[in-house]
Amino acid sequence: MTAPSVLAAALERQPPPAGGFNPAIVRLEVRRLLRNRRTMMLALVLPVLFFWGFGLNNSYVHQRAGHGNVSAVEMISIALYGAVSATAACGAMVSIERVAGWSRQLRVTPLSPAAYVVIKMLTSLVLAAGAVAAVYLVGAVTNKVSMPAGLWVITGLCVWTGSLLFAAFGLFAGYLLPTENVAQVLTLVLVLCSFAGGLFIPFSQFSPDLQTFARFTPLYGLSQLVHDPLAGGTVQWTWILNLAVWLAIFVTGAVWSLRRDTARV
């Protein structure tokens, strides 16, 4: 085969399946994450401190809520806050990678932006699992949380998988914002969304106008869905729609911002 033929064949080479997604890359990203001890410790310790300080009130133990008590509601809420904080922080770490020139390296690989976003989101689940497990472990050993054994598993899994929503948001912010501003923006957005989602104050205590506004915020649908197994109510389609729309917005934004970032390096 002549040199021009080789070149033509290379140019016509089809892109790799699944955009270049490879489990080996996921394992590499996980190992990199586990070496970041400060991020790991913050993800594990902060939710536990919040739960210990605000969720283990003795009065909650004897207040019934659905199939459990109010302590169970608080545990789920704080575990969700810890999980989304962990996944958002993990996603936003790409802002540091940009400074290190990793975006330039991505440009010369067959890995598609969408596949890279999926890899980062899956990696963030490791951090979220630690946050959820730490809060649930405290809830178990203190013996103040009351709910059926099956709901411990179901709600924990719902919180863990649902936290992917803010992994996409963290990636979006990490590629869109300057490195020095990412942490401040993430903290502000997470706190505001957590309040609007009813994680810190029960949604029922909101004014009618605030309830209407809160229903359109990113954490509303996810918060309602992860608490529903304990509450024992009926899942509403508006909760699923809220989660699906915001997930689509954040994933699309992350892919777009990654493409924009790699196109200019």
N, C-alpha and C positions, 0 to 999 in steps of 0.2 A: 504494500500500500504506500502510495507516495505521500510526501509531507502535506500537500494541500488536502488530500483525502483524509488524513489523520485529523487535520485541523477542522475540516468540515464535520467529521463524525463527532468530534468533541463539542462543537457548537450545537449540534443537533441532539446531544445527549439529553435524555429526558430527566426531569427533576426527580429526586428520590421520593419514594412513597411516603405518604403522611407528612410531607414537607420536611423530611429529614429527622422526624421524631425518632428517638432511640432511647430505650431504657437505660443504656449505659450512660448517657448524658444525664439522665435523672439521678442516677447513683452518684455521679461525679458532683452534681450540684448539691446533693444531700450531704456528701462528705465535706464540701466547702462550708456549708451552713453549720454543721456540727462543730467545725473548728472555730467558729465565731462564738466563743464562750460568753462574752458579754451580752450578746443578743439573746442567747439561749437562757441565761440567768434572768434577764429582764422579763422574758416571755413567761417564765415559770413563777417568778417571785411576785411580781406586781399583782396579777389576778388573785393570788392567794392572800396577799395583804389586804386587798379590797374586800374579799369575801370574809376574812377574819374580822375586819373592822366594821363592816356594814351588813353582812349577811347572816351573822350568827347571833343576832339579838335573841335573848331568851324568850321574849314575847312572841316571836315568830313560830316557835316550836309548837305552841298550842293553838295557833290560828290555822284553820283548815283552808285549803285552796285546791279545788278539784279533787284529784286522787291522792293528794299529799298535803303538805303544809306550806306556809309562806316561806320557810327556810329553803324548801325545794325550789320555789319560784326564784328566790334570790340567787341560789346556786346556779341555776340555768342561765339567769341574766348575766351574772358576772363571768361565768365560763364563756358565754358568747362574746362579751366585751373583750375578754382576754384573748380569745381565738381570733377575732377579727383584727385586734391590735397586732397580734403576732403575724398574721398573714399579710397585713398591710405593710408592716415593717420589713418583712422578708421581700415583698415585691419592690418596695422602695429602695432596697439595697442596690438596684441597678443604677441608681444615680452615682454611686461610688464607682461602679464598673465603667460607666461612661467616661469618668475622669481618667481612669486607668487605661483607656483605649480599647476596652472590650468591644465596643460598638464597631470599631474599625475592623476587628477580627471577624465579627459576625458577617460583615459585608462580603468577605471572600469565602464563606462557607456555603454549602447547599441548604443550610438550615433556614427554613422560612420564618418570617416574623410570627405568624400564627402558631407554629410548632414551638418556637422559643417561649412564647407567652404561656402555652399549655405546660411546658416543662417547668417554668418558674412557679406556676400556680400549684402544680403537684408537689414541688419541693416545699412550698410554704405549708403544706399540710402536716409536715413533720413537726414544725414549730407549733402549729395549732393543736396537734395531738398532745404535746407536752403541756400546753396551757390548760386544756380541758381536763386532762388526767390529774393535774396538780390540784385544781379546784375541786373536782369530784372526790379525790382522795381525802382532802380536808373535810368535805361534807360527810364522808363515810366514817372517818375516825373520830370525829367529834360527836357522832351519834345524835345530831340535832335535825338532820334532814330525814323527812319521812315521805316515802313514796314506794310503790311496788318495785321489786327487783328488776322486772323487765323494763320499766320506764327509765331506770338508771342507764341502761344500755341504749335504749331508743333515743332518749333526749341527748345523750352524749354524742351519738353518731350524727344526729341531726345538726347539733351545734358544730361539730367538727367539719362535716362536709359543707354546711352552709357558709362557713367562714371563707370559702373560695371566692365569694363575692368581693371581699375586700383585698384579696390577693391581686385580683385584676385591677382594683382601684389603686393599690400601691404601685403596681407596674406603670399604670397610666401616669400617676403623679411623678414617679421616678424618672420617666423619660421626658416628661413635659416641663418640669420645674428645675431651676438651678439647684445644685446639690445642697447649698447652704440654706435653702428655704423648704426643702422637702419635709423635714421632721416637724417644723412648726405647722405647716399646712395639714399634715396628716393628723397631728394631735388635735388641732382645732376641729377638723371635719369629723373625726371619730367621736369626740366628746359631744358635739352638736347632734350627730346622728344617733348616738346612744340615748341622749335625752329624748329626742323626738320618737325614737323607737320604743320608749317605755322601759329601758333597762335600768334607769336610776329612779324614775318616778313612775308609778303605775299609770298606764294609759287612761284608765278610767277617771283619774284625777285632773286630766287636762280640761281646759275650757272647750266648748264646742268648736270655736274657730281654730284653736290649736290642734284639736283632733283632726279636723279637716286638712290642715296643713301637713300634719305628721304622716297622714296616710300616703303622701307622695314622696316621702323621704326614703333613702336607701335601706335603712335597717328595719323599717316598719314591717314589711312582709315577712322577712326572715325571722324577726323576733316573735311574731305571732305564730309562725309555723313551728318553731322549736319549742314553744311553750304549750302548743295545742295538745300534745299527748298527755301532759299532766292535767291541763284544764278539762280535757274530755269533751270538748265542743266539736263543732262541725267545721272542717276546713273550708275557708271561703276562697273562691276563685280570684278575688282581688288580691289576696296575699300572694298567691302564686304569680299573678301577673306583675305585681310590684317587684318581686324577686327576679323574675325573668327579664323584665325591661331594664332594670338597673344592671343586671349581669351582662346583658347585651351591650349596654352603653359603655360599661367599664372595659369589657374585653375588646370591643371595637376601638375604643379610645387607646387602649394599650398597644394594639397592633398598629394603628395609625401612627402613634407617636414613635414607636420603634422604627417603622419604615422611614419616617421623616428624619429620625436621628441618624440612621445608618446611611441614608441617601446623601448626607452632607459631610460625611467624614472621608 
